[in-house]
Each structure stands twice: as C-alpha cells, then as structure tokens.
Amino acid sequence: MTKGAIMHIIIAADSFKGTLSSLEAGTVIKEGALSVFPGSSIEVLPMADGGEGTVEAVLHCTAGEKAVFTVTGPLGEPVQASYGRLSGNRAIMEMAEASGLMLVPKEKRNPLLTSTMGTGEMIARAMEDGARKIFLGIGGSATCDGGMGAMEALGFRFLDKEGKELPGRGASLSLVDRIDLSSCHPLLRETNLVVLSDVKNPLCGVRGAALAFAPQKGADEVMAEELERGMVHYRELLKKTFGRNPDDIPGSGAAGGLGAALSLFLGASMVSGAEELLGLSCFDEKIQKADLVITGEGRSDAQSGEGKMTGTIVKHCACCSVPCAVLSGSLGTFGWQRINLPQAPVPFLAGQDASSLTLVHSFRSDTTRLFSSGIRPVTEPTVYQPSGHLFPPQFGQMDQHFAGTAHGIDRTVFKLAVEIHSTRKEVRTGQSHIGEA
C-alpha cells in the first residue's frame, strides 16, 4: 500500500474502560489514520456488547432517538435513566442506567439492599411508549435480588408466609413464600424481550449470582453466603412456580439473578450481545466496501475471543473477507491466541505494560517474501519494544491504557499496523507495496 493512498476505513472499537468511550477511541484512531492517508473515507462505528455504551452505540449507527425519564435507583432514590427508540416499534436499553453499580457510592454498596426496580420501570416505560421488541443489556449491575425488583415494577407480587408483600431486594430472597403472577403488566403479553448478555453462569453455586458476583458489588464473605442461601430458596420457589430449574438456563445468574427472572417471568431470550448488536448496526453490510476495519478494546484476554465484541468483529471481518486490525490497551493471557484466526491472521498493536507496546502479528509462511525492514511473518506473537525510530519521544506511560497509546501512535506506527494487514488484500490483486515509504 502506497503512502497517502485513498482508503475506505471503518473503525469499530469497543470502549477502553476507565479511559475512553467507544466513540472517543474511534475518533482518536481516525486522527491517526488520516495523518497517514489524508483524504480517505473513514467511518467511526461506536461498539458495545450489551454493557456500558450500548445504547449510545446503537443510536449512533441507526439514527434512533433517546428517551430520558426518572426511575427508582438501586437504593430507592430517584435517578435519571434513558433508553433508545428504534424503528419498527423497537427499543434498546441498559439496566446499568437504572440499577447499575456506578449509581451506588462505594461506601453504600450492599447487595442485600439494592434493587432492580428501576430496570422494570424502564421496561414498562418503553412498552407504554409503544415498543414491542426490547433489547436489554444487563451488564454492570449493583444488584443481587434475583430480578425481584424488576418483576415487582412490572406487576408481579412476592409474598411472605403471612401473605405480606415483600420489597424486591436481596434480603427478601430467603423470605418469599409465594409469587402472585395474576397482576402483571398487560403489555408484557405483546412484547418480545431480548436480553443481551455473554454471561453463562447459573443462578446458584460457586459460579452463581451470589458467590461469584456479589463480592464485586460490595458483599463481604458473610453477606455473600447469606445471599446464596436466599438464592437457593428462591430457586426452589421458581422451580415450583414455573416447573423449570433456573440453573438449567445459561445466564440465569447474570446481573444478580435478573437473567433468571427475565427468562422465566417474561419469556425473554438470552443472546450474545456482540452478535445481536452487530446485527442491529448492519455491520456486515457496512464493511463490504471497506479496505480495512480497525477494532480494539481496553484489554484483550482469553474472554475476547469468546463472544466479546473485539473477537466477534474479527470473525465477521474474516467471513466477509475484509482485512481487520486490533488496537488494544493491554494484552492479557491468551488474548492474541483467542482472537487470532488461522484462516485470517490479525495484526495486533497493544500495550504490554506501563512502558511498552506489543505488536503481534501472524501470517502464513508463504507471505515471508512480502515483508521487509525486519517485519517478518511468524506463527507466534512477536514483541517489539519501543525505540526511537518506531515510537515518538512523547509516547509516555500506559497507565491510562489506550490514552497513552492513542496519542502515541504516529505515522510510522499506524502505517505499520495498516500495511501489515493490507498486504493480505493486495496479494490477491498483485499490488503489494509493503516496502514503500
């Protein structure tokens, strides 16, 4: 590829958590690309897989609109939440907007007290606004109430042994004796709910909602054990009520057991967030004419290739025969191995630690002759430490993940990342220029 060539590049990076949103990361990468290929057509597609930034990403790609309103927060206080209105009587929302951990100060985090009520209120609001298909991302929750709060907001009643109604929160799990299904929201019968989640954990047990995830939400060991006992009691009641063991439902333990409630009470389907959102964004259609797709994330590890957005984008690009490169804030165990595809090797530019970048690439041996200047095909990751001729003096530390990387990518580094993968495409047309300046 000749320097200054006109390209059509699509940038579809996930968020770099704690540093850059998906849109911010894409904008910075776009600046780097334009410094090498001025005049090129570059489109930034914000990405998310059901967690933080999902609504913003989909609205950006689909020209939907946002509805903002007030719901009940995790601790019972009013909070502002929103969802995205899409064409065809569809809506997309994130439970974290109403019941997220980010809404609870660290010193007040207690999953015995937090509730998913606001999430149920969001679903009700969307239905009342006309939505008949709702996509719900359930990442980032502050709760471990088995979805009782959300179901309460939708008209279901949880009663103790004396017939008194219980509030939907973690502490009520062990007290509920009967579930009244008779007064649920009437629009639920007309609404299809699709849950975006890559979590496959069961409701109970060491991998369940309480023992595996409650400690991340403020529970100490004693509290986690109490929640587990309550969740086991709740599971038995769900089995009696619905005739189905929630532990047999992959993802029932997601979002503190909300996955179980959505599946059993509402008949929701649990799908891969990454796959569903790429479909909503018409991703495959948009990349058909691209010369290159660039994706990335804050950290690439073993999970990246197991349903997460970055690995899913790499697979879609391979299926569409579109070159793809990955920029990552850091590289964890098996990050490269899980994402890299034997049939379509992917170049990787990633932060390795606080002071270096890792450039990882893998190509078949028959492409050896196409590389020069010390860049050679390998079958295992190759690590390049920063040096004066490769990285600019202002490169700086990587303590903010991609922030340091993004501003440190100069023309040389970006051109290297682009050209390595573009070679695959040019080989097919006999137009390789890998050694050109």
Secondary structure, DSSP 8 states (H G I E B T S, - for coil): --TT---EEEE----BTTTB-HHHHHHHHHHHHHHHSTT-EEEE----SSSTTHHHHHHHHHT-EEEEEEEE-TTS-EEEEEEEEETTTEEEEETHHHHBGGGS-GGG--TTT---HHHHHHHHHHHHTT-SEEEEE--SB---STTHHHHHHTT-EEE-TTS-B--SSGGGTTT--EEE-TT--GGGGG-EEEEE------SSSTTSIIIIIGGGGT--HHHHHHHHHHHHHHHHHHHHHHSS-GGGSTTTTHHHHHHHHHHHHH--EEE-HHHHHHHHTTHHHHHTT-SEEEEEES-B-GGGGTT-HHHHHHHHHHHTT--EEEEES-B-TTHHHHH-BTTB---EEEEEETTEEEEE----GGGGGG--TT----SS-------TTTS-TT----TTTHHHHHHH--HHHHHHHHHHHHHHHHHHHT---TT--
